[in-house]
Amino acid sequence: MLCADVGAPSNQPEMVRDFVVVDLTTGDARERLAALVGPQDAWFGATGPKLAGLLDADGTAMAVNDLRAGTARVVYRLLPSSSDVKTRGFPAMSGASFSADGAQLAFWAAECLGANFAEPEYCDTAQGSLVVVDLETGSHRVVASGEATGGGGIGPMAFSDDGARIAYRFARELHVRPTHP
């Protein structure tokens, strides 16, 4: 079992940087592993635990961190924003989720199109895109996009067991789309 070390605040899971692999039969900590990304999702396969999360402080590089190898590979980088609006927290990527087999990664990418009138350091209108990355080939596909702030915004997602479809919440509605064209 992969457990987060208790050093990070519980209300900021993306700040966790240390993990412990626990042997469930004995309860012993088998190994300590350091994260190179701000973790958003974890996957545990035959090659060991992997995390998906942001690699850099500016939030423009989504990476997969192989905890055992101590390496991180950027799988998607946000392009420079086409918007002149600069606000706190944008551009952003969030909600990363591995497919059941660990072969794909999905996440929301968003950029601010309009600042809040009363508090201009915050975003009022953002465009969000649901991105699915094939982790073997590195190819990516935008599965859905639209207004990400008003009317319920963006929400959680989950792959089908075979990875062929992804379900996600967008603007208070549940949608299901294929992950490949």
C-alpha positions as a Markdown table, in Angstrom:
| # | Residue | x | y | z |
|---|---|---|---|---|
| 1 | Met | 0.0 | 0.0 | 0.0 |
| 2 | Leu | 1.2 | 3.5 | -0.8 |
| 3 | Cys | 0.7 | 6.0 | 2.0 |
| 4 | Ala | 1.4 | 9.7 | 2.1 |
| 5 | Asp | 3.8 | 10.9 | 4.8 |
| 6 | Val | 2.0 | 13.1 | 7.3 |
| 7 | Gly | 4.3 | 16.1 | 6.8 |
| 8 | Ala | 2.0 | 18.0 | 4.4 |
| 9 | Pro | -1.2 | 19.8 | 5.5 |
| 10 | Ser | -4.2 | 17.6 | 5.0 |
| 11 | Asn | -6.1 | 20.3 | 3.1 |
| 12 | Gln | -3.3 | 20.5 | 0.5 |
| 13 | Pro | -2.7 | 17.0 | -0.9 |
| 14 | Glu | -0.7 | 18.4 | -3.9 |
| 15 | Met | 1.9 | 19.4 | -1.3 |
| 16 | Val | 2.7 | 15.8 | -0.3 |
| 17 | Arg | 6.3 | 15.1 | -1.2 |
| 18 | Asp | 7.1 | 11.9 | 0.7 |
| 19 | Phe | 5.4 | 8.5 | 0.5 |
| 20 | Val | 5.8 | 5.2 | 2.3 |
| 21 | Val | 5.2 | 1.7 | 0.8 |
| 22 | Val | 3.6 | -0.4 | 3.6 |
| 23 | Asp | 3.6 | -4.2 | 3.7 |
| 24 | Leu | -0.1 | -5.0 | 4.4 |
| 25 | Thr | 0.7 | -8.4 | 5.9 |
| 26 | Thr | 3.2 | -7.1 | 8.5 |
| 27 | Gly | 2.3 | -3.4 | 8.7 |
| 28 | Asp | 6.0 | -2.6 | 8.2 |
| 29 | Ala | 7.2 | 0.3 | 6.1 |
| 30 | Arg | 9.1 | -1.3 | 3.3 |
| 31 | Glu | 10.5 | 1.8 | 1.6 |
| 32 | Arg | 10.3 | 5.6 | 1.6 |
| 33 | Leu | 9.9 | 7.3 | -1.8 |
| 34 | Ala | 10.2 | 11.0 | -2.6 |
| 35 | Ala | 7.8 | 12.7 | -5.1 |
| 36 | Leu | 9.0 | 15.0 | -7.8 |
| 37 | Val | 5.5 | 16.3 | -8.7 |
| 38 | Gly | 2.6 | 17.8 | -6.8 |
| 39 | Pro | 0.5 | 14.6 | -6.8 |
| 40 | Gln | -3.0 | 14.6 | -8.2 |
| 41 | Asp | -3.4 | 10.9 | -8.8 |
| 42 | Ala | -1.5 | 7.6 | -8.1 |
| 43 | Trp | -1.3 | 4.4 | -10.0 |
| 44 | Phe | 0.4 | 1.2 | -8.7 |
| 45 | Gly | 1.4 | -1.3 | -11.4 |
| 46 | Ala | 3.9 | -4.1 | -11.9 |
| 47 | Thr | 6.7 | -1.6 | -12.2 |
| 48 | Gly | 5.8 | 0.2 | -9.0 |
| 49 | Pro | 4.0 | 3.3 | -8.0 |
| 50 | Lys | 3.6 | 6.3 | -10.3 |
| 51 | Leu | 2.2 | 9.7 | -9.6 |
| 52 | Ala | 0.6 | 12.3 | -12.0 |
| 53 | Gly | 0.9 | 16.0 | -11.1 |
| 54 | Leu | 2.4 | 19.3 | -11.9 |
| 55 | Leu | 6.2 | 19.4 | -12.2 |
| 56 | Asp | 6.8 | 23.1 | -12.0 |
| 57 | Ala | 5.6 | 25.9 | -9.7 |
| 58 | Asp | 4.0 | 27.8 | -12.6 |
| 59 | Gly | 1.6 | 24.9 | -13.3 |
| 60 | Thr | 2.4 | 24.5 | -17.0 |
| 61 | Ala | 3.9 | 21.0 | -17.1 |
| 62 | Met | 1.9 | 17.8 | -16.3 |
| 63 | Ala | 4.3 | 14.9 | -15.5 |
| 64 | Val | 4.3 | 11.3 | -14.6 |
| 65 | Asn | 6.6 | 10.5 | -11.7 |
| 66 | Asp | 8.0 | 7.0 | -11.4 |
| 67 | Leu | 8.5 | 6.9 | -7.6 |
| 68 | Arg | 10.9 | 3.9 | -7.5 |
| 69 | Ala | 13.1 | 5.2 | -10.3 |
| 70 | Gly | 13.1 | 8.7 | -8.9 |
| 71 | Thr | 12.3 | 10.2 | -12.4 |
| 72 | Ala | 9.6 | 12.4 | -13.8 |
| 73 | Arg | 8.6 | 12.7 | -17.5 |
| 74 | Val | 6.7 | 15.6 | -18.8 |
| 75 | Val | 3.7 | 14.3 | -20.7 |
| 76 | Tyr | 2.0 | 17.6 | -21.6 |
| 77 | Arg | 3.0 | 21.2 | -21.5 |
| 78 | Leu | 0.6 | 24.1 | -21.7 |
| 79 | Leu | 1.2 | 26.4 | -24.7 |
| 80 | Pro | 1.8 | 30.1 | -23.9 |
| 81 | Ser | -1.6 | 31.6 | -23.2 |
| 82 | Ser | -3.4 | 33.3 | -26.0 |
| 83 | Ser | -5.1 | 35.5 | -23.4 |
| 84 | Asp | -3.6 | 38.7 | -22.2 |
| 85 | Val | -5.4 | 38.2 | -18.9 |
| 86 | Lys | -3.0 | 37.2 | -16.1 |
| 87 | Thr | -4.6 | 36.1 | -12.8 |
| 88 | Arg | -3.6 | 34.0 | -9.8 |
| 89 | Gly | -3.7 | 30.3 | -10.5 |
| 90 | Phe | -4.0 | 30.5 | -14.3 |
| 91 | Pro | -3.1 | 28.9 | -16.7 |
| 92 | Ala | -3.8 | 25.7 | -14.8 |
| 93 | Met | -4.0 | 21.9 | -15.0 |
| 94 | Ser | -5.9 | 19.9 | -12.5 |
| 95 | Gly | -7.8 | 16.8 | -11.7 |
| 96 | Ala | -5.4 | 14.3 | -13.2 |
| 97 | Ser | -6.6 | 10.7 | -13.4 |
| 98 | Phe | -4.9 | 7.5 | -14.6 |
| 99 | Ser | -6.8 | 4.9 | -16.6 |
| 100 | Ala | -7.1 | 1.5 | -14.9 |
| 101 | Asp | -4.2 | 0.0 | -16.8 |
| 102 | Gly | -2.0 | 3.1 | -16.4 |
| 103 | Ala | -1.7 | 3.6 | -20.1 |
| 104 | Gln | -3.6 | 6.9 | -20.3 |
| 105 | Leu | -3.8 | 10.1 | -18.2 |
| 106 | Ala | -6.7 | 12.6 | -18.3 |
| 107 | Phe | -6.7 | 16.1 | -16.8 |
| 108 | Trp | -8.3 | 19.5 | -17.1 |
| 109 | Ala | -6.3 | 22.4 | -18.7 |
| 110 | Ala | -7.7 | 25.9 | -18.3 |
| 111 | Glu | -6.7 | 29.5 | -19.2 |
| 112 | Cys | -8.3 | 32.7 | -17.9 |
| 113 | Leu | -10.1 | 34.8 | -20.5 |
| 114 | Gly | -11.5 | 37.5 | -18.2 |
| 115 | Ala | -10.5 | 38.8 | -14.7 |
| 116 | Asn | -13.0 | 39.3 | -11.9 |
| 117 | Phe | -14.2 | 43.0 | -12.0 |
| 118 | Ala | -14.1 | 43.4 | -8.2 |
| 119 | Glu | -10.9 | 41.4 | -7.6 |
| 120 | Pro | -8.8 | 41.5 | -10.8 |
| 121 | Glu | -6.2 | 39.2 | -9.4 |
| 122 | Tyr | -8.7 | 36.4 | -9.7 |
| 123 | Cys | -10.2 | 34.8 | -12.8 |
| 124 | Asp | -13.9 | 35.3 | -13.6 |
| 125 | Thr | -14.1 | 33.6 | -17.0 |
| 126 | Ala | -12.0 | 30.6 | -18.0 |
| 127 | Gln | -11.9 | 28.2 | -20.9 |
| 128 | Gly | -11.3 | 24.5 | -19.9 |
| 129 | Ser | -10.3 | 21.5 | -21.9 |
| 130 | Leu | -10.3 | 17.9 | -21.0 |
| 131 | Val | -7.0 | 16.4 | -22.3 |
| 132 | Val | -6.3 | 12.7 | -22.6 |
| 133 | Val | -2.7 | 11.6 | -23.1 |
| 134 | Asp | -1.5 | 8.2 | -24.3 |
| 135 | Leu | 1.4 | 7.6 | -22.0 |
| 136 | Glu | 3.1 | 5.1 | -24.4 |
| 137 | Thr | 3.1 | 7.3 | -27.5 |
| 138 | Gly | 2.9 | 10.7 | -26.0 |
| 139 | Ser | 0.0 | 11.7 | -28.2 |
| 140 | His | -2.8 | 13.8 | -26.7 |
| 141 | Arg | -6.3 | 14.6 | -27.6 |
| 142 | Val | -8.8 | 17.3 | -26.4 |
| 143 | Val | -11.9 | 15.3 | -25.6 |
| 144 | Ala | -14.1 | 18.3 | -24.5 |
| 145 | Ser | -13.8 | 22.0 | -24.0 |
| 146 | Gly | -15.9 | 25.0 | -23.0 |
| 147 | Glu | -16.6 | 27.6 | -20.3 |
| 148 | Ala | -14.9 | 26.3 | -17.1 |
| 149 | Thr | -16.0 | 28.8 | -14.5 |
| 150 | Gly | -19.8 | 29.6 | -14.6 |
| 151 | Gly | -22.7 | 27.2 | -14.5 |
| 152 | Gly | -21.0 | 24.4 | -12.5 |
| 153 | Gly | -17.6 | 24.5 | -14.2 |
| 154 | Ile | -15.4 | 21.5 | -14.6 |
| 155 | Gly | -15.6 | 18.4 | -12.4 |
| 156 | Pro | -14.2 | 14.9 | -11.8 |
| 157 | Met | -13.6 | 12.3 | -14.5 |
| 158 | Ala | -13.2 | 8.5 | -14.7 |
| 159 | Phe | -12.1 | 6.1 | -17.4 |
| 160 | Ser | -14.1 | 3.0 | -18.3 |
| 161 | Asp | -12.4 | -0.2 | -17.2 |
| 162 | Asp | -11.0 | -0.8 | -20.8 |
| 163 | Gly | -9.9 | 2.9 | -21.2 |
| 164 | Ala | -12.0 | 3.3 | -24.4 |
| 165 | Arg | -14.3 | 5.9 | -22.8 |
| 166 | Ile | -14.1 | 8.7 | -20.2 |
| 167 | Ala | -17.0 | 10.0 | -18.1 |
| 168 | Tyr | -16.7 | 13.6 | -16.8 |
| 169 | Arg | -18.8 | 16.3 | -15.2 |
| 170 | Phe | -19.0 | 19.6 | -17.1 |
| 171 | Ala | -21.4 | 22.5 | -16.4 |
| 172 | Arg | -23.5 | 20.3 | -14.0 |
| 173 | Glu | -24.0 | 17.6 | -16.6 |
| 174 | Leu | -22.5 | 14.2 | -16.9 |
| 175 | His | -20.9 | 13.3 | -20.3 |
| 176 | Val | -19.3 | 10.2 | -21.7 |
| 177 | Arg | -16.9 | 10.4 | -24.7 |
| 178 | Pro | -14.5 | 8.0 | -26.5 |
| 179 | Thr | -10.8 | 8.5 | -25.6 |
| 180 | His | -9.7 | 7.8 | -29.1 |
| 181 | Pro | -11.1 | 9.1 | -32.4 |
